[in-house]
Amino acid sequence: MKRVHVAQAVGAVALVVTAAVVAAKAGSGGGGSNYPGNCQYDWQTAADGSRCGARSAESRPGGY
């Protein structure tokens, strides 16, 4: 029975850590710069709701 509780605790900690990382990325814009658009980084979301991916500034020469 205790193994189940340990597994649940480990899972809960993992979820909290993941949520904190995602919130930090979303809140900071990934670096605190004043990038004018939605797609500075690959992992961000474009205005249409899709992932930026290869359309992001970091994927382009010069960054824009």
N, C-alpha and C positions, 0 to 999 in steps of 0.2 A: 504494500500500500504506500509506503514512503517513497518508493521509486516514482510513482505516478506524480506525487506532489513535487518532487525534485524536477521532473521533466516539465511540469507545468510552470514552475518558477523560472527555469532556464528559458523556456519559450516566451514567457512574459518579458523577461529582461531583454531578450533578443528583439522583440517587437518594440519596446521602448527605445532601445538604441537606434534601431532602424528609423523610427519615427522622428527622432531627434536629428539624425543626419539629413533626412529628407526635408525637414522644416528649416534646417540651417541653410541648405542649398537654395531652397525656394525663397527664403527671406533675404538672403544676402546677394542674390543674383550671381553667386559664384565667385565673387572677388571684390565686391564693393565699388566697382567702377560705374561710370555714368553712361553705359552703353545705351543708345537711344531706341533700340529695337527689342523684339522678343527673343531672338535667337542668337545670343552671344555664345552659348555652349550647346553641344550636341544633345545633352540630356534635357534641355528645356523644352517648353511647349510653345508652338507657334500660335498666332492669333486664331487660326482655324481649328485648334485643338489637337493637331497632329504633333508628333515629336519633330524637333528641328533637324536632328541628324546631320547629314552632309550639307544642309543649307545654312548651318550655323557659321558665325563669324570665325570661330576658332578653326573651322575646317577650310577656310579660305586663306590664300596668301595675303599677308598684311593684316588679317584680322577683321576686315570689313567687306 
